[in-house]
Amino acid sequence: MKEMKAQQESKERDRLPSIFTLDEGKSFRARNRLNSNKVESPRKLKAELEKVRRENDQLKSSGQEIDKELNSLIKENKYLGPLAFIGVVTLIIGSIWLGFYLYELYLKYYVLVEFA
């Protein structure tokens, strides 16, 4: 009975994934951990650093171009703010004047004519 159990356990152990088995004195996890801690070559790191620097410079230059375009648009349209303010004030004054004018006409023709 015990022998059958031992054989069954050994069969189960053989079927377990390699994570739990020893390979060349190291477990799979330990080997994987060692591989993940490898230092990349300085050439690769320098190439990647140069690539990132180039991308950064391109982004900076495109940002500067956008700033120049915005500044030129602002300079071209620097009178739009005051013109809009003058337009709004004119509309307000005009609507008040129109209201008084219509009220005056109302007084002249309806109120004065009826009571005359």
Buried (B, 14 or more C-beta within 10 A) or exposed (E): EEEEEEEEEEEEEEEEEEEEEEEEEEBBEEBEEEEEEEEEEEEEEEEEEEEEEEEEEEEEEEEEEEEEEEEEEEEEEEEEEEEEEEEEEEEEEEEEEEEEEEEEEEEEEEEEEEEE
